[in-house]
Amino acid sequence: MSARVMAAAETAQIGDPAVNIGIFLAFVAVTLVVVFRASKSNRSAADYYAAGRSFTGPQNGTAIAGDYLSAASFLGICGAIAINGYDGFLYSIGFLVAWLVALLLVAELMRNTGKFTMADVLSFRLKQRPVRMAAALATLAVVFFYLLAQMAGAGGLVALLLGIESSAGQGLVIAIVGALMILYVLVGGMKGTTWVQIIKAVLLIAGAGIMTIWVLGNFGMDFSAVLQGAIDQAGPDGEALIEPGKQYGATSMTRLNFLSLALALVLGTAGLPHVLMRFYTVPSAKEARRSVVWAIWLIGIFYLFTLVLGYGAGALVGPDAIRSAPGGVNSAAPLLAFELGGTVLLGLISAVAFATILAVVAGLTITAAASFAHDIYASVIKDGKVEPDKEVRVARITVVVIGLLAIVGGIFANGQNVAFLVALAFAVAASANLPTILYSLFWKRFNTSGALWSMYGGLISCIALIALSPVVSGKVDPTTGLSLSMIKDTSVDFAIIPLENPGLISIPLAFVLGIVGTFLSKTPAAPGKFAEMEVRSLTGAGAEKATPH
């Protein structure tokens, strides 16, 4: 550990809080101006939900990267690589490979078939009301888990950067982040949120790129020297950092945990409602494809940066300093910034991290609001007989409610592992959404009963498995005797399922339930509707009819 980090650790405060807050407020001021300017063009539901379909592929691809590169990507993965080496980098690989699934299976087809939300596609050839209700509930569940992760990231970052160690102080900052998020979405809609995502993606990738070059410069532009530095800092078992198995190879159960995590990460992206919704902000299927290609490039480059940053943090800061910092493992990237460039670089990187949380949370919130207003209120409660202005007004009320729930949930989730909470959101998305999306697009026999069995079965099984896993209760650190679960009382243990991520069970189960529900139902599928959907999804013919005026 360097003298600079040691001195900061003794005061439990890294950098200058005034500088950190000042840079963050400058970002907020600039983005609020952008949001208010974007809001002037919000005249219809299509403007509010889908930004008037006015973004180009490169712009939307940058915004998708901004949506996807959350606090887990920047804070969580860097920390995971610094502590667990190769096994930590598997998060980056899983998140990136998932985009190939999204590109090849859903991006263009979803854009051609839907209007605003995932439920538009699922209900195209199935019964509207039950399918929309199931899809909306699944969307809200995914968004809730994702919001918990981002809010928990905000709390941990605040603990590190502003020297606020009391839970009440961190709760206050979580509330401020939530209030800003509500303002962004309330005023700017999808257009304002998209521009915030683009700005944040550029800042995040540029900041990570500068730090990557800086780290390599400290080791003569030799990545092997960075690896050796991390090995030397890690002590006697340092070689394990560059070999598979440090985190997931000790026992057969840890290997199963890895397999379950990998399945959730790779399949989850294609079912994430806030990512799928981004395909509707472009004017054509061609631009949707370009969006995903741009997103893959930007996200792939960023994840290569995390490899250098993670091992660089291990080499220059040291695993002991990272573990003992107020933010724990999630503090690796900010600590590395402080070690490289002192207070100013830390202030810039921390502002980018705050912006990351703020932008992702805004994107999630508008997705949840659109899902409730468009799928539940307009299509189920009002049976499609609602004025677009009234629907947007309901969406804005929903934004406030979801924002308040996110604040409360974030305060309770404060201190939890950010990357792991995001992985749970991916598991819910892959279990509840992906099987029904694929069956709707590709299986002619698929019907409403199969969709409901798959969505509700995947959603309920996934959440039940999480509740009965060591994540919630019963996981104890053998060296310290402290609880590693959400419930901190070590005497409480109702964990029945040893898997920490439920994907290995709930995802195949959801696929099977879709088949069983389809064949048990006496209601025949509508072949004419499937043929129309197939033509539209593959060619884009008639897709523009899905856009309300």
C-alpha positions, -999 to 999 in steps of 0.1 A, spaced: 0 0 0 13 34 -9 20 62 16 -8 83 0 -35 56 3 -23 47 38 -26 83 50 -61 86 35 -71 52 50 -61 64 85 -87 92 82 -113 69 66 -116 95 39 -102 94 4 -95 127 -14 -112 160 -8 -151 158 -4 -155 194 -16 -137 187 -49 -157 154 -54 -190 172 -48 -180 202 -69 -172 181 -100 -203 160 -95 -225 192 -93 -209 205 -125 -220 173 -143 -255 175 -128 -258 212 -140 -247 204 -175 -270 174 -179 -300 192 -164 -296 219 -191 -296 191 -217 -326 174 -202 -346 207 -201 -337 214 -237 -348 179 -247 -381 182 -229 -392 210 -252 -397 184 -280 -418 160 -259 -452 164 -276 -466 128 -278 -463 94 -262 -438 84 -289 -417 114 -279 -418 106 -242 -413 68 -244 -392 64 -276 -376 98 -281 -397 103 -312 -375 75 -328 -351 103 -337 -317 88 -327 -292 74 -351 -276 40 -347 -243 53 -333 -261 77 -309 -284 50 -297 -255 25 -295 -236 49 -273 -267 54 -251 -271 16 -249 -235 14 -237 -243 41 -211 -273 21 -200 -254 -11 -197 -221 1 -181 -235 5 -147 -220 8 -112 -214 -30 -113 -193 -27 -145 -171 1 -133 -169 -4 -95 -178 -40 -91 -158 -56 -119 -126 -36 -112 -128 -47 -75 -135 -83 -85 -105 -85 -108 -83 -68 -81 -93 -94 -55 -100 -125 -75 -80 -119 -108 -91 -142 -136 -124 -152 -120 -133 -116 -116 -127 -109 -153 -153 -136 -161 -179 -110 -152 -166 -88 -181 -166 -118 -205 -202 -128 -195 -216 -93 -198 -200 -89 -233 -208 -123 -248 -244 -116 -238 -246 -89 -265 -240 -114 -292 -272 -132 -280 -291 -99 -281 -277 -90 -315 -284 -123 -332 -317 -132 -316 -337 -102 -305 -325 -67 -315 -338 -63 -350 -369 -86 -345 -380 -67 -314 -376 -33 -332 -397 -45 -361 -425 -60 -340 -431 -36 -311 -439 0 -302 -426 10 -268 -422 -20 -245 -414 -57 -245 -450 -65 -239 -459 -51 -273 -440 -79 -289 -452 -107 -265 -489 -97 -269 -487 -93 -307 -502 -128 -314 -513 -137 -279 -542 -125 -256 -534 -89 -248 -545 -84 -212 -530 -114 -194 -498 -113 -213 -493 -76 -209 -499 -79 -171 -474 -107 -168 -448 -89 -189 -453 -57 -169 -449 -75 -136 -417 -92 -148 -404 -59 -160 -410 -42 -126 -393 -71 -108 -362 -68 -130 -361 -31 -126 -365 -33 -88 -334 -56 -85 -314 -34 -108 -324 -3 -89 -313 -19 -56 -279 -25 -71 -274 10 -84 -286 26 -51 -264 3 -31 -235 14 -53 -243 50 -46 -242 44 -8 -209 26 -10 -193 53 -32 -205 80 -8 -190 62 21 -156 62 4 -155 96 -13 -173 119 11 -162 104 44 -198 98 54 -198 66 74 -231 68 92 -260 49 76 -282 80 80 -258 102 61 -255 76 33 -293 73 32 -296 110 27 -273 109 -3 -292 79 -17 -323 101 -14 -307 130 -32 -296 106 -61 -331 93 -63 -346 128 -63 -323 139 -92 -333 107 -111 -370 115 -107 -363 150 -120 -344 138 -151 -371 113 -161 -401 135 -152 -389 164 -173 -368 148 -201 -385 115 -209 -366 91 -231 -350 118 -251 -335 136 -221 -325 103 -205 -308 91 -237 -287 123 -240 -276 118 -203 -267 82 -212 -246 94 -242 -227 120 -222 -221 96 -193 -209 68 -216 -184 91 -233 -171 103 -199 -169 68 -184 -151 52 -214 -127 82 -217 -120 82 -180 -113 45 -179 -91 48 -211 -70 76 -195 -66 56 -163 -57 25 -183 -29 43 -202 -17 58 -169 -15 24 -152 4 9 -182 27 40 -182 37 32 -146 48 -3 -158 66 7 -190 35 0 -211 40 -37 -203 8 -55 -192 29 -85 -180 46 -62 -156 12 -51 -143 2 -87 -137 35 -94 -119 29 -63 -97 -5 -76 -87 10 -111 -80 37 -95 -58 12 -74 -38 -11 -104 -32 15 -123 -12 23 -160 -12 -8 -172 -32 -4 -143 -57 0 -167 -87 -37 -177 -82 -47 -142 -96 -38 -152 -131 -52 -187 -130 -88 -199 -132 -105 -210 -99 -95 -185 -72 -132 -177 -65 -151 -204 -84 -128 -234 -84 -125 -245 -48 -154 -269 -45 -180 -285 -68 -206 -261 -54 -185 -230 -63 -182 -244 -98 -220 -248 -100 -223 -213 -87 -201 -201 -116 -221 -220 -142 -253 -205 -128 -239 -170 -128 -226 -175 -164 -260 -187 -176 -277 -157 -160 -252 -131 -174 -251 -145 -210 -289 -149 -214 -300 -121 -192 -291 -92 -215 -316 -103 -242 -344 -101 -216 -335 -69 -199 -365 -46 -204 -345 -13 -202 -321 -25 -229 -349 -38 -251 -367 -5 -249 -337 13 -264 -343 -5 -297 -375 16 -302 -357 50 -301 -343 45 -336 -362 50 -369 -356 16 -385 -344 -20 -380 -312 -12 -398 -304 15 -372 -313 -10 -344 -287 -34 -358 -261 -5 -360 -270 4 -324 -261 -30 -311 -229 -32 -332 -218 2 -318 -227 -9 -283 -207 -41 -286 -176 -22 -297 -179 4 -269 -187 -21 -242 -160 -45 -254 -133 -17 -253 -145 -7 -218 -142 -43 -205 -107 -46 -218 -99 -14 -198 -113 -31 -167 -88 -59 -170 -59 -34 -168 -76 -13 -141 -85 -43 -119 -49 -58 -120 -35 -22 -118 -55 -16 -86 -42 -49 -72 -6 -39 -81 -6 -2 -71 -31 -1 -42 -30 -37 -30 -59 -61 -20 -56 -54 17 -61 -17 12 -91 -23 -11 -108 -47 14 -103 -24 43 -115 8 26 -150 21 35 -165 10 2 -149 -25 4 -143 -43 -29 -162 -16 -48 -136 10 -39 -108 -4 -61 -113 20 -91 -116 52 -70 -86 41 -49 -66 35 -80 -76 70 -93 -64 85 -61 -31 66 -62 -25 77 -98 -36 113 -99 -45 124 -64 -75 144 -54 -83 159 -89 -84 126 -108 -103 109 -79 -128 138 -81 -133 133 -118 -136 95 -116 -159 97 -86 -181 122 -105 -182 98 -135 -192 70 -111 -220 91 -96 -231 100 -131 -230 63 -141 -254 55 -112 -276 84 -119 -279 77 -157 -286 40 -153 -312 46 -126 -330 71 -149 -330 46 -177 -345 19 -155 -371 42 -141 -385 53 -175 -387 17 -185 -407 8 -154 -429 38 -158 -436 30 -195 -443 -6 -186 -469 4 -160 -485 32 -179 -485 16 -214 -491 -21 -205 -511 -21 -173 -529 12 -172 -536 19 -210 -539 -17 -223 -553 -37 -193 -572 -12 -171 -584 11 -199 -585 -16 -226 -566 6 -250 -591 34 -248 -570 62 -234 -556 94 -248 -518 95 -252 -515 126 -230 -533 109 -202 -511 78 -206 -479 100 -203 -494 117 -172 -498 83 -156 -462 75 -166 -450 106 -149 -469 98 -117 -454 63 -119 -419 78 -121 -424 95 -88 -437 63 -71 -409 41 -85 -383 67 -75 -396 68 -39 -396 30 -38 -360 29 -52 -349 53 -25 -363 32 3 -350 0 -12 -316 15 -18 -313 25 18 -320 -11 29 -297 -25 2 -268 -1 11 -237 -21 18 -247 -52 -3 -225 -64 -32 -233 -43 -63 -222 -68 -90 -240 -96 -73 -273 -77 -71 -270 -69 -108 -264 -106 -115 -297 -114 -97 -315 -89 -120 -300 -107 -150 -313 -140 -136 -348 -127 -132 -347 -112 -168 -335 -145 -183 -360 -166 -164 -391 -144 -167 -387 -128 -201 -363 -145 -225 -381 -179 -230 -413 -161 -239 -396 -136 -262 -379 -165 -281 -410 -187 -283 -431 -158 -294 -407 -149 -322 -398 -184 -334 -424 -211 -323 -456 -212 -344 -474 -235 -319 -467 -212 -289 -499 -198 -272 -510 -176 -243 -511 -204 -218 -474 -212 -225 -465 -176 -222 -482 -172 -188 -467 -205 -175 -432 -195 -186 -433 -159 -174 -450 -165 -140 -432 -198 -135 -398 -183 -143 -404 -151 -122 -418 -169 -91 -392 -197 -91 -363 -172 -95 -374 -150 -67 -382 -180 -44 -348 -195 -51 -331 -162 -42 -351 -159 -10 -341 -195 0 -304 -191 -9 -273 -182 11 -276 -147 -4 -305 -139 21 -295 -160 51 -270 -185 65 -237 -175 47 -210 -170 73 -173 -159 68 -153 -189 83 -124 -166 93 -144 -138 110 -177 -155 119 -196 -126 104 -226 -130 82 -221 -125 44 -259 -126 37 -284 -98 35 -297 -108 70 -268 -101 93 -281 -122 122 -260 -154 120 -286 -174 140 -311 -169 112 -307 -195 85 -335 -207 62 -313 -213 32 -324 -245 15 -309 -240 -19 -271 -238 -19 -269 -220 -53 -262 -183 -49 -275 -174 -83 -307 -192 -93 -302 -191 -131 -291 -228 -134 -325 -239 -121 -350 -211 -130 -339 -204 -166 -343 -240 -179 -374 -244 -158 -390 -214 -175 -382 -228 -210 -397 -261 -200 -428 -245 -185 -434 -226 -217 -435 -259 -236 -457 -277 -210 -482 -248 -207 -485 -246 -245 -493 -283 -250 -516 -285 -220 -538 -256 -233 -567 -265 -255 -566 -230 -270 -551 -232 -304 -524 -207 -316 -533 -182 -342 -512 -192 -373 -523 -162 -392 -510 -139 -365 -477 -158 -363 -472 -155 -401 -479 -117 -399 -455 -114 -370 -428 -135 -388 -430 -113 -419 -429 -81 -399 -401 -92 -376 -379 -104 -404 -386 -77 -430 -399 -47 -410 -430 -45 -433 -458 -28 -414 -436 -20 -385 -443 17 -387 -480 10 -382 -471 2 -346 -462 39 -340 -491 59 -326 -496 95 -338 
